[in-house]
Amino acid sequence: MPSMRLFIFLTLASLSALPAVEYDLFIQNAQIVDGTGAPATSGSIGIKDGRITAIGKVTGAAQEVIDAAGQYVAPGFIDVHTHSEKICDVPAAENFLRMGVTTIVTGNCGMSRTDVARFFGEIEKTGTTLNVATLIGHGDVREQGMGGKFIRAPSADQLATMKKLVDQAMKDGAVGMSTGLVYLPGSFAKTDEIIMLAQVVARYDGVYASHMRSETVGIFGALDELTKIAREAQVRTQLSHIKLSGPTAWGKAAEVLTYLDKARQEGLQITHDLYAYTASSTGLRQAIPDHALEGTRTDFAARLADPAKKAEIITGMKAILQRSGRKDYSYAVIARFAADPSLNGLSIPEATQRVRGSDRLEDQIEMLLDIEKRGGGSGIFHGMNEADLTTFLKHPLTMIASDGGPRVLGEDVPHPRSYGNNARILAQYVREQKVLSLEEAIRRMTSLPAKTFQFKDRGVLRVGACADIVLFDLAKISDPSVFSDPHHYAGGFSQVLVRGIPVIRDTKLTSARPGGPLRKQSGM
């Protein structure tokens, strides 16, 4: 019996000598880029219950250890401009994860789900890999508040309805309101209407994010409107995807930035975002004057059947081309046309030649009108230049945002930005061209957007912060997605953690879905 007691004593003593498990996960031998812009430092990171509990020259026992030798560790990237209203259809959102994005903001350009509580409820039910925040889209609010007729100001009752929709969205956790003032129905909204709705957002200290009325030669008038809204609504303001479209606007990037810096010196809180490509992507209907598009496609077809109205539409299309300094639509490529997918990936002249046997301007116009009549389509528009992009990128308040959405491999011929935007910044503009330092580029993807959109405890690596973390080898970062062949994931990211749980482990997608709604002023 004494020997048995001795055995039990020795066994308990041995167990008590084992080190306690301090962390769920421990990242060691890392080059830590903390998101603040500070120089990278060597160290380790301990994670417990989804948060960073130790960082720096630390040790400890953990359930899982990741050796980050030869790699950088940074906060998960925050993409503040996406179109991800259908995130529940692609909850893995692998294209975002593969380029280091762990948090997205959807509801941009005036387009969103108007019932934010329901949207977040669907996300919670489905489960996502990412953290998902949303803006409330002015365009959808206007459509719901006014019905199908938009070429006028709202009545007092309609405006009251719109205010209630925005107010409820903010109560339900939206981070702000967006406008798309080149799109229907937002293009028919007057400035005073937007100010009154932005004032609702300001009461919650939300963000007003705007795709402005013009990104071409009229950009300074659009900036006047943007700053007027910011000033009179006293609202924090985000300029969406800053750019200069069309040859007639090129070369004015420094002037645009000077305008914005002056507005900031006057006390306005204005930031902006940018994607790393000289082509945009939107509906092909942007080539058609707004007045032709009000109502249904049946209404549109009726206008085309009227010779006088059709002639007016064609005149308007030619005027849009002329203002941009172009002679035809060779700059536009069909990304998605559901009525005839065989045309996806062709430029408008190429598609016109195939369908109509001619690529004259008149035939290109007929092609665009027919696409809209048959359900519409989306396109890629090669309209910017590299010098302007680089000038915008250098500005310290430029965030990095894709303007993309969750993608399914092989579906349509989309813009490559949904697959490669953040990777392209790191590969092309940090590693190759050295336009930005690594630390500064990471700041633009992490702490700057977190501060702007008030994402608590995200965007930085520090004790107490949420453990949204990416590991990457800068030498191996790649963005193989190109315009002609976009369906390729970015490379170089070995591990991606969301709320402390690996969603990419050793370069492979896991089955974990730790993400979910990111409501305004929420924590996890």
Legacy VTK file of the C-alpha trace (Angstrom):
# vtk DataFile Version 3.0
C-alpha trace
ASCII
DATASET POLYDATA
POINTS 524 float
0.000 0.000 0.000
2.796 2.521 0.768
4.216 1.870 -2.699
0.827 2.709 -4.269
0.645 5.980 -2.324
4.161 6.804 -3.459
3.226 6.092 -7.092
0.196 8.384 -6.915
2.279 11.125 -5.288
4.985 10.904 -7.929
2.419 10.900 -10.757
0.674 14.017 -9.429
4.016 15.709 -8.930
5.002 14.942 -12.521
1.736 16.360 -13.870
2.084 19.533 -11.838
5.547 20.019 -13.305
4.174 20.172 -16.873
3.939 23.736 -18.236
0.407 25.178 -18.326
-1.013 25.812 -21.782
-0.995 29.607 -21.944
-2.150 30.049 -25.523
-4.498 28.502 -28.019
-2.000 29.366 -30.736
1.551 30.684 -30.682
3.353 32.288 -33.643
7.134 32.235 -33.229
10.180 33.506 -35.136
8.109 36.232 -36.820
8.977 39.532 -38.415
6.110 41.544 -36.947
4.614 44.438 -38.920
2.115 45.739 -36.384
-0.015 47.925 -38.685
0.940 51.290 -37.212
3.636 52.029 -39.781
6.429 51.303 -37.291
9.429 49.287 -38.530
9.132 45.506 -38.444
10.476 43.797 -35.330
11.388 40.207 -34.483
9.233 38.385 -31.992
6.383 36.039 -31.217
2.626 36.344 -30.737
0.443 34.451 -28.285
-3.291 34.079 -28.934
-6.006 33.034 -26.499
-9.790 33.092 -26.970
-9.519 34.969 -30.254
-7.340 37.787 -28.963
-3.649 38.602 -28.779
-2.497 38.067 -25.197
1.266 38.417 -25.680
3.517 39.956 -28.317
7.231 40.601 -28.599
10.043 38.646 -26.975
7.693 36.147 -25.367
7.532 32.376 -24.933
4.934 29.927 -23.707
3.156 26.642 -24.281
0.322 26.444 -26.789
-2.074 23.972 -28.319
-0.771 24.914 -31.767
2.533 26.514 -32.748
3.206 28.209 -36.080
6.819 28.756 -37.058
6.918 32.023 -39.014
10.620 31.910 -39.861
11.267 33.828 -43.069
7.816 35.400 -43.045
6.131 38.614 -42.032
3.183 38.664 -39.657
0.674 41.508 -39.983
-2.883 42.360 -38.997
-5.510 40.928 -41.333
-6.215 43.343 -44.145
-9.404 45.422 -44.107
-11.038 46.016 -47.498
-13.283 49.047 -47.049
-14.829 49.013 -50.508
-16.427 45.779 -51.674
-19.690 44.666 -53.256
-20.452 41.593 -51.191
-24.194 41.702 -50.621
-24.292 38.060 -51.768
-21.576 36.908 -49.361
-23.869 34.150 -48.074
-23.748 32.557 -51.544
-19.945 32.318 -51.315
-19.306 32.257 -47.542
-15.727 30.980 -47.854
-14.806 34.127 -49.829
-11.524 32.428 -50.646
-10.468 35.071 -53.146
-10.335 37.621 -50.318
-8.551 35.327 -47.856
-5.901 34.388 -50.409
-4.807 38.029 -50.617
-4.813 38.521 -46.856
-8.204 40.177 -46.364
-9.994 39.254 -43.130
-12.558 42.084 -42.919
-14.703 43.580 -45.663
-17.056 46.542 -45.894
-19.920 46.033 -48.323
-22.858 48.248 -49.317
-20.779 50.661 -51.388
-21.661 52.915 -54.332
-25.227 53.365 -53.057
-26.036 49.650 -53.376
-26.794 47.537 -50.315
-29.283 45.422 -48.481
-31.655 47.899 -46.835
-32.644 45.585 -43.972
-29.305 45.423 -42.188
-30.618 43.344 -39.276
-31.866 40.689 -41.678
-28.632 40.773 -43.677
-26.541 40.236 -40.556
-28.929 37.514 -39.387
-28.402 35.618 -42.646
-24.639 35.917 -42.242
-24.812 34.561 -38.702
-26.956 31.647 -39.868
-24.746 30.789 -42.858
-21.363 31.438 -41.287
-18.511 33.184 -43.099
-14.752 33.117 -42.980
-14.585 36.917 -42.939
-15.737 39.738 -40.718
-18.459 41.590 -42.639
-19.461 45.232 -42.090
-21.922 47.127 -44.247
-22.924 50.607 -45.285
-26.541 51.429 -46.088
-26.830 52.265 -49.785
-28.542 55.536 -50.666
-29.588 54.216 -54.074
-31.541 51.315 -52.608
-32.971 53.540 -49.899
-34.115 55.972 -52.595
-35.652 53.206 -54.683
-37.517 51.782 -51.704
-38.654 55.204 -50.551
-39.720 56.545 -53.948
-40.686 53.565 -56.068
-39.705 53.398 -59.733
-39.815 57.097 -60.634
-36.617 58.932 -59.847
-36.250 62.065 -61.993
-37.443 64.371 -59.228
-36.899 65.190 -55.596
-38.664 63.056 -52.992
-41.851 64.309 -51.384
-41.785 65.150 -47.675
-43.292 61.756 -46.854
-40.830 59.931 -49.105
-37.883 61.753 -47.569
-39.175 60.850 -44.098
-39.322 57.197 -45.171
-35.763 57.370 -46.470
-34.545 58.922 -43.217
-36.219 56.154 -41.222
-34.543 53.500 -43.366
-31.124 55.062 -42.822
-31.763 55.556 -39.116
-32.841 51.930 -38.646
-29.819 50.680 -40.581
-27.511 52.652 -38.326
-29.282 51.288 -35.235
-28.837 47.780 -36.628
-25.086 48.251 -36.957
-24.337 49.821 -40.352
-21.068 51.756 -40.329
-22.443 54.558 -42.488
-24.162 55.386 -45.765
-22.857 55.199 -49.314
-23.864 56.969 -52.493
-23.384 56.066 -56.128
-24.052 59.389 -57.802
-23.303 58.145 -61.309
-25.867 55.351 -60.969
-29.629 55.302 -61.027
-31.440 56.331 -58.912
-28.707 58.233 -57.059
-27.788 60.267 -60.112
-31.130 62.072 -59.880
-30.712 63.002 -56.208
-30.014 66.632 -55.378
-27.281 67.580 -52.944
-29.727 68.767 -50.267
-31.365 65.317 -50.179
-28.013 63.655 -49.544
-27.105 66.185 -46.847
-30.311 65.450 -44.936
-29.672 61.709 -45.035
-25.997 62.165 -44.161
-27.074 64.137 -41.103
-28.817 60.981 -39.866
-25.545 59.087 -40.312
-23.626 61.824 -38.502
-25.797 61.405 -35.402
-24.285 57.922 -35.066
-20.786 59.163 -35.977
-20.949 57.020 -39.111
-19.125 57.428 -42.405
-20.505 58.946 -45.597
-18.788 57.054 -48.457
-19.319 58.394 -51.952
-18.814 57.270 -55.507
-18.936 60.867 -56.687
-20.929 62.330 -59.574
-17.866 62.565 -61.756
-14.422 61.013 -61.952
-13.686 62.579 -65.341
-13.282 66.221 -66.384
-16.075 67.184 -63.989
-14.256 65.867 -60.928
-13.741 69.238 -59.286
-17.448 69.985 -59.373
-17.999 66.562 -57.810
-15.432 67.391 -55.130
-17.294 70.631 -54.417
-20.420 68.572 -53.760
-18.536 66.033 -51.637
-17.032 68.711 -49.394
-20.356 70.568 -49.144
-22.024 67.395 -47.860
-19.169 66.766 -45.426
-19.324 70.334 -44.147
-23.082 70.827 -43.875
-23.875 67.345 -42.545
-20.788 67.438 -40.295
-20.128 63.860 -41.289
-16.904 61.893 -41.631
-16.439 61.309 -45.355
-14.801 58.664 -47.517
-14.089 59.272 -51.215
-14.548 55.907 -52.915
-11.956 54.552 -55.381
-10.198 57.835 -56.124
-9.373 58.019 -59.822
-9.283 60.088 -63.020
-11.148 58.392 -65.862
-10.611 59.197 -69.505
-7.734 60.907 -71.334
-9.268 64.371 -70.911
-8.961 64.032 -67.109
-5.505 62.485 -66.895
-2.672 64.351 -65.202
-4.762 66.102 -62.530
-4.009 63.756 -59.619
-1.789 66.226 -57.759
-4.442 68.905 -58.182
-7.131 66.616 -56.786
-4.991 65.776 -53.754
-4.226 69.462 -53.163
-7.968 70.158 -53.178
-8.601 67.412 -50.614
-5.709 68.448 -48.379
-7.042 72.013 -48.316
-10.468 70.717 -47.276
-8.828 68.742 -44.460
-6.924 71.807 -43.308
-10.290 73.545 -43.060
-11.447 70.874 -40.611
-13.227 68.326 -42.791
-12.563 64.651 -42.039
-12.065 63.159 -45.501
-10.211 59.990 -46.437
-10.146 57.950 -49.638
-9.455 54.505 -51.056
-7.929 53.136 -54.243
-7.496 49.856 -56.127
-4.230 49.001 -57.829
-5.387 48.849 -61.448
-5.924 51.311 -64.292
-9.278 49.800 -65.240
-12.626 50.061 -63.478
-15.612 47.735 -63.585
-19.309 48.530 -63.539
-22.480 48.112 -65.553
-22.262 48.564 -69.310
-25.305 50.831 -69.018
-22.936 53.590 -67.847
-22.360 54.283 -71.545
-26.057 55.221 -71.852
-27.495 58.553 -70.606
-29.387 58.290 -67.319
-32.605 59.780 -68.681
-32.933 56.811 -71.025
-32.802 54.299 -68.171
-35.494 55.442 -65.754
-38.138 52.825 -65.071
-38.144 49.259 -66.366
-36.425 47.650 -69.323
-39.844 47.629 -70.975
-39.786 51.424 -70.686
-36.278 51.418 -72.149
-37.359 49.229 -75.077
-40.274 51.589 -75.735
-37.878 54.535 -75.942
-35.722 52.666 -78.439
-38.825 51.965 -80.529
-39.456 55.708 -80.801
-37.101 57.048 -83.534
-36.869 60.527 -82.007
-36.129 59.256 -78.503
-33.626 56.720 -79.799
-31.815 59.423 -81.752
-31.626 61.501 -78.564
-30.151 58.537 -76.672
-27.522 57.940 -79.353
-26.584 61.629 -79.352
-26.137 61.428 -75.590
-23.911 58.352 -75.880
-21.674 60.095 -78.380
-21.460 63.140 -76.088
-20.316 60.927 -73.187
-17.596 59.494 -75.425
-16.515 62.928 -76.575
-16.251 64.303 -73.033
-13.938 61.455 -72.095
-11.716 62.017 -75.124
-12.523 58.712 -76.818
-13.617 57.826 -80.344
-15.200 54.431 -79.681
-15.709 51.726 -77.044
-12.472 49.819 -77.524
-11.620 50.617 -73.894
-14.616 48.566 -72.660
-14.648 44.764 -72.259
-17.702 42.626 -71.481
-17.266 40.933 -68.096
-20.705 39.367 -67.799
-23.623 39.188 -70.235
-26.041 36.512 -69.076
-28.030 36.539 -72.321
-24.950 35.535 -74.347
-21.979 34.399 -72.204
-19.960 33.663 -75.356
-19.304 37.413 -75.532
-17.722 37.563 -72.071
-14.113 38.687 -72.309
-14.531 40.472 -75.660
-14.150 44.190 -76.123
-17.225 46.017 -77.384
-15.745 46.337 -80.926
-14.856 42.608 -80.914
-18.298 41.603 -79.713
-19.927 43.937 -82.231
-17.911 42.501 -85.085
-18.926 38.976 -84.076
-22.629 39.752 -83.673
-23.232 42.442 -86.295
-20.433 41.842 -88.788
-19.120 45.368 -88.358
-17.358 47.290 -85.603
-18.252 50.826 -86.735
-19.139 53.215 -83.895
-22.796 53.151 -84.902
-22.814 49.365 -84.626
-21.025 49.480 -81.265
-23.746 51.796 -79.976
-26.426 49.414 -81.250
-24.603 46.567 -79.501
-24.622 48.397 -76.158
-28.287 49.289 -76.510
-29.123 45.683 -77.325
-27.183 44.410 -74.305
-29.179 46.696 -72.031
-32.439 45.762 -73.715
-31.667 42.039 -73.183
-31.049 42.297 -69.463
-27.892 44.353 -69.179
-24.343 43.336 -68.455
-21.195 44.384 -66.637
-17.926 45.503 -68.139
-14.316 46.383 -67.499
-13.294 49.875 -68.555
-9.636 50.656 -69.229
-9.813 54.339 -68.460
-7.001 55.462 -66.135
-3.252 55.881 -66.350
-0.422 54.618 -64.197
1.063 58.021 -63.350
-2.163 59.202 -61.709
-2.588 55.909 -59.871
0.929 56.131 -58.433
0.418 59.753 -57.368
-2.784 58.856 -55.526
-1.146 55.792 -53.977
1.648 57.820 -52.407
-0.740 59.976 -50.376
-0.718 58.951 -46.680
-4.536 58.836 -46.424
-5.007 56.447 -49.365
-6.441 53.126 -48.185
-6.225 49.977 -50.293
-9.629 48.607 -51.350
-10.584 46.193 -54.119
-14.047 47.350 -55.237
-14.561 43.618 -55.756
-16.673 40.855 -54.332
-16.618 37.149 -53.445
-15.825 35.146 -56.571
-16.473 31.646 -57.852
-13.581 30.249 -59.883
-14.423 30.161 -63.582
-17.609 32.232 -63.389
-17.722 35.095 -65.959
-14.644 37.193 -66.827
-14.461 39.614 -63.880
-11.972 42.296 -62.987
-8.824 40.725 -61.471
-8.956 43.092 -58.505
-11.249 40.684 -56.632
-8.417 38.140 -56.680
-5.233 40.174 -56.532
-5.638 43.738 -55.283
-3.766 43.540 -51.970
-1.205 41.108 -53.362
-0.588 43.456 -56.282
0.142 46.316 -53.894
2.722 44.213 -52.066
4.275 42.662 -55.179
4.278 45.588 -57.588
4.294 48.743 -55.485
6.264 47.552 -52.448
8.637 44.816 -53.594
9.243 45.750 -57.244
8.672 49.489 -57.651
9.232 50.522 -54.019
6.524 53.181 -54.228
5.631 52.349 -50.601
7.566 50.733 -47.797
6.163 47.450 -46.544
5.216 48.970 -43.204
3.400 51.879 -44.838
1.514 49.633 -47.242
0.382 47.455 -44.333
-0.771 50.552 -42.428
-2.952 51.554 -45.390
-4.563 48.085 -45.332
-5.012 47.802 -41.566
-4.919 50.533 -38.928
-5.948 53.375 -41.263
-9.192 51.689 -42.389
-9.830 50.377 -38.850
-9.555 53.893 -37.454
-11.669 55.404 -40.242
-14.513 52.902 -39.872
-14.088 52.574 -36.093
-13.417 48.847 -35.999
-12.588 48.299 -32.368
-9.416 46.315 -31.649
-8.713 45.551 -35.307
-6.043 46.718 -37.718
-3.164 46.473 -35.230
-1.105 43.773 -33.548
-1.058 44.518 -29.828
-2.139 42.881 -26.595
-5.936 42.861 -26.405
-6.517 43.204 -30.132
-8.615 40.726 -32.078
-6.433 38.032 -33.603
-7.130 38.707 -37.259
-3.656 37.914 -38.579
-1.890 37.115 -41.856
1.495 35.480 -42.492
3.259 35.967 -45.813
6.584 35.701 -47.574
7.082 39.005 -49.399
9.396 37.377 -51.938
6.651 34.903 -52.868
3.695 37.283 -53.036
2.089 37.073 -56.487
-1.073 38.227 -58.225
-1.468 35.925 -61.249
-5.015 37.107 -61.984
-5.026 39.171 -65.198
-7.785 40.771 -67.260
-7.809 38.075 -69.922
-7.533 35.220 -67.401
-8.709 36.461 -63.989
-9.591 33.273 -62.108
-6.381 32.737 -60.145
-5.865 33.154 -56.428
-3.062 35.337 -55.106
0.014 33.557 -53.785
2.428 33.993 -50.906
0.048 33.962 -47.925
0.693 30.832 -45.869
-1.603 31.429 -42.886
-4.700 33.574 -42.388
-6.414 33.772 -39.005
-9.812 35.290 -38.284
-10.618 35.790 -34.593
-7.666 33.555 -33.757
-8.847 30.615 -35.872
-6.961 29.536 -39.021
-9.054 29.896 -42.186
-5.953 29.388 -44.344
-3.538 26.925 -42.757
-0.267 26.042 -44.499
-1.667 27.618 -47.723
-4.847 25.466 -47.628
-8.418 26.617 -47.002
-9.858 25.155 -43.792
-13.503 24.433 -43.042
-13.646 27.006 -40.241
-16.152 29.868 -40.467
-15.194 32.106 -37.533
-16.237 35.372 -39.180
-19.577 37.110 -39.053
-21.220 40.516 -38.810
-19.095 43.429 -37.688
-21.605 45.896 -36.338
-20.685 49.496 -35.714
-18.871 49.921 -32.394
-19.016 46.192 -31.724
-16.061 44.241 -30.417
-15.685 40.692 -31.717
LINES 1 525
524 0 1 2 3 4 5 6 7 8 9 10 11 12 13 14 15 16 17 18 19 20 21 22 23 24 25 26 27 28 29 30 31 32 33 34 35 36 37 38 39 40 41 42 43 44 45 46 47 48 49 50 51 52 53 54 55 56 57 58 59 60 61 62 63 64 65 66 67 68 69 70 71 72 73 74 75 76 77 78 79 80 81 82 83 84 85 86 87 88 89 90 91 92 93 94 95 96 97 98 99 100 101 102 103 104 105 106 107 108 109 110 111 112 113 114 115 116 117 118 119 120 121 122 123 124 125 126 127 128 129 130 131 132 133 134 135 136 137 138 139 140 141 142 143 144 145 146 147 148 149 150 151 152 153 154 155 156 157 158 159 160 161 162 163 164 165 166 167 168 169 170 171 172 173 174 175 176 177 178 179 180 181 182 183 184 185 186 187 188 189 190 191 192 193 194 195 196 197 198 199 200 201 202 203 204 205 206 207 208 209 210 211 212 213 214 215 216 217 218 219 220 221 222 223 224 225 226 227 228 229 230 231 232 233 234 235 236 237 238 239 240 241 242 243 244 245 246 247 248 249 250 251 252 253 254 255 256 257 258 259 260 261 262 263 264 265 266 267 268 269 270 271 272 273 274 275 276 277 278 279 280 281 282 283 284 285 286 287 288 289 290 291 292 293 294 295 296 297 298 299 300 301 302 303 304 305 306 307 308 309 310 311 312 313 314 315 316 317 318 319 320 321 322 323 324 325 326 327 328 329 330 331 332 333 334 335 336 337 338 339 340 341 342 343 344 345 346 347 348 349 350 351 352 353 354 355 356 357 358 359 360 361 362 363 364 365 366 367 368 369 370 371 372 373 374 375 376 377 378 379 380 381 382 383 384 385 386 387 388 389 390 391 392 393 394 395 396 397 398 399 400 401 402 403 404 405 406 407 408 409 410 411 412 413 414 415 416 417 418 419 420 421 422 423 424 425 426 427 428 429 430 431 432 433 434 435 436 437 438 439 440 441 442 443 444 445 446 447 448 449 450 451 452 453 454 455 456 457 458 459 460 461 462 463 464 465 466 467 468 469 470 471 472 473 474 475 476 477 478 479 480 481 482 483 484 485 486 487 488 489 490 491 492 493 494 495 496 497 498 499 500 501 502 503 504 505 506 507 508 509 510 511 512 513 514 515 516 517 518 519 520 521 522 523
